[in-house]
Structures are given as C-alpha cells and as structure tokens.
Amino acid sequence: MFDVRNILTPGLFATVKKTVEVDDTVGNKSVHLNQLLSTSSCVQSIIEACMKTVDHLLPEGYISIGKSIEVVHEATAMLGVSLEFKATLTEIEGNRLLFQISANDALGIILTATHERVVVNHMALMDRAIERAEKLKKIRELL
C-alpha cells in the first residue's frame, strides 16, 4: 500500500451545491416533517462532498469508503432552499481520512458533521465482500 500522505494533505476541500427537492425530504418518515430536508439526504451530500475532495487524487484501483459519520442539525432547511455542503480533509492517519463538513444556506450553518473514510484497494474490497457472501450462503444452506 502506498502512503496516503504523499498524495493527500489536510486542508483539501470540495463543495456540493444542491436545492432541496421533494426526494430530499422522503427520509423523514413523518408527515409533520415532509417539507424539510432529511438526514438521509444530508448524508448523501456529505459523502458526495468527501469523495469529491479526495477520490480523484487516488491512484488507479483505489477508492475511499465510509467508516463512520456524525451529523448535527443546527437549523432546518425546507423545500426549495439552496444549500452548499463543504467537506474539508482535516486529518490523515495511515489510510484513514477524517473530514469536517458544514452545510449552509443564505442565512448560515444548517448542519455540521464529521465523517471518517478509509482508502482501500477496490478489488481487494470486492474480494473480501464476495468471500463473506459465500460464507453466508454456506450458513444458509446448512439451515
């Protein structure tokens, strides 16, 4: 494995702009919240911004994958509101990447988050996933 710090440096950032649409509210699971941006939609934008920050810089065959995420809603965003999600790479430890994220509308911050991603070889990841799926299939066959 290569040294991620030779390619990436803390301070790298990317932004994702979006306008809250109906599909961005469906994760709320409540009729009382059906006009508001859902957490699940926020998570998708956070992941997109983080990947946009680093994945294009990684060597062929390597990708970043999500490990953990913490989202804090500071304010609400309704249908039609324009937002900007900004992801900043703050820390690199081995192949682990830590990001700080903020999302803003025209009035200020609506969300903050931290997200950890791990740089992995895509083929090795797929091999491990297939191996696990085959083990699970064998267990099901025994039942």
C-alpha positions in Angstrom: 0.0 0.0 0.0 1.2 3.5 -0.8 1.5 6.3 1.8 -1.7 8.3 1.5 0.1 11.4 2.9 2.2 11.5 -0.2 -0.9 12.2 -2.2 -3.4 13.9 0.1 -2.9 16.8 2.6 -5.1 18.2 5.3 -6.9 21.3 4.1 -8.1 19.9 0.9 -11.8 20.6 0.4 -14.7 20.4 -2.0 -18.2 21.7 -2.1 -21.5 20.3 -3.3 -24.4 22.6 -4.1 -28.0 21.5 -4.0 -31.5 22.8 -3.8 -33.9 20.8 -1.5 -36.3 18.8 -3.7 -39.2 16.5 -2.8 -36.9 13.5 -3.0 -34.6 15.1 -0.3 -37.5 15.1 2.2 -38.7 11.5 1.9 -36.3 10.1 4.5 -38.1 11.9 7.3 -40.8 9.2 7.8 -43.2 11.7 9.3 -46.0 13.7 7.7 -45.0 16.5 10.1 -41.6 16.8 8.5 -42.4 16.3 4.9 -41.4 19.8 3.8 -37.9 19.6 5.5 -34.5 18.3 4.3 -34.0 14.7 5.7 -30.9 13.5 7.4 -30.5 10.7 4.9 -30.3 13.3 2.1 -27.8 15.2 4.1 -25.7 12.1 4.5 -25.7 11.6 0.7 -24.4 15.1 0.1 -21.8 14.7 2.8 -20.5 11.6 1.2 -20.5 13.2 -2.2 -18.5 16.2 -1.0 -15.9 14.0 0.8 -15.5 11.8 -2.3 -15.2 14.8 -4.5 -12.4 16.1 -2.2 -10.1 13.1 -2.5 -11.1 10.2 -4.8 -9.9 11.8 -8.0 -6.4 12.1 -6.5 -6.1 8.5 -5.5 -4.1 6.0 -7.7 -5.8 3.8 -10.2 -7.7 1.0 -8.4 -8.1 2.8 -5.0 -11.2 4.4 -3.6 -12.3 5.9 -0.3 -15.2 4.2 1.6 -17.2 5.4 4.5 -16.5 4.1 8.0 -18.4 6.4 10.3 -20.4 9.6 10.3 -21.9 12.0 12.9 -24.4 14.6 11.8 -25.6 17.6 13.9 -28.6 19.5 12.6 -28.2 23.2 13.6 -31.2 24.6 11.7 -33.9 23.3 9.3 -33.9 23.6 5.5 -37.2 23.5 3.6 -38.2 22.6 0.0 -36.7 25.0 -2.5 -33.8 26.2 -0.3 -30.4 26.3 -1.9 -27.5 24.7 0.2 -23.8 24.3 0.0 -22.1 21.4 1.7 -18.3 21.9 2.2 -16.1 18.9 3.2 -12.6 19.6 4.4 -10.0 16.9 5.0 -8.7 17.6 8.5 -6.6 14.5 9.4 -4.8 11.6 7.8 -3.7 8.6 9.9 -2.5 5.7 7.8 -5.2 5.0 5.3 -7.9 6.7 7.5 -9.2 10.2 6.5 -11.2 12.5 8.8 -13.4 15.2 7.4 -15.2 18.2 8.9 -18.3 19.1 7.0 -20.6 22.1 7.2 -23.8 22.9 5.2 -25.0 26.4 4.8 -28.0 28.2 3.3 -28.1 32.0 2.7 -28.6 32.7 6.4 -25.8 30.5 7.7 -25.0 27.0 9.0 -27.7 24.4 9.0 -25.6 21.3 9.7 -22.2 20.2 10.9 -20.7 16.7 10.6 -17.6 14.6 10.9 -17.0 11.7 8.5 -14.3 9.1 8.5 -13.4 7.4 5.3 -10.8 4.7 4.6 -8.6 4.4 1.4 -8.8 0.9 0.1 -7.9 -1.1 -3.0 -11.2 -1.6 -4.8 -10.5 -5.2 -6.0 -9.4 -6.3 -2.5 -12.5 -4.8 -1.0 -14.7 -6.7 -3.5 -12.8 -10.0 -2.9 -13.5 -9.7 0.8 -17.1 -8.9 0.2 -17.5 -11.9 -2.1 -15.8 -14.2 0.4 -18.1 -13.0 3.1 -21.2 -13.5 0.9 -20.1 -17.0 0.1 -19.6 -17.9 3.8 -23.2 -16.5 4.5 -24.6 -18.6 1.6 -23.0 -21.8 3.1 -24.5 -21.0 6.5 -28.0 -20.5 4.9 -27.6 -23.9 3.1 -26.9 -25.6 6.5 -30.1 -24.2 8.0 
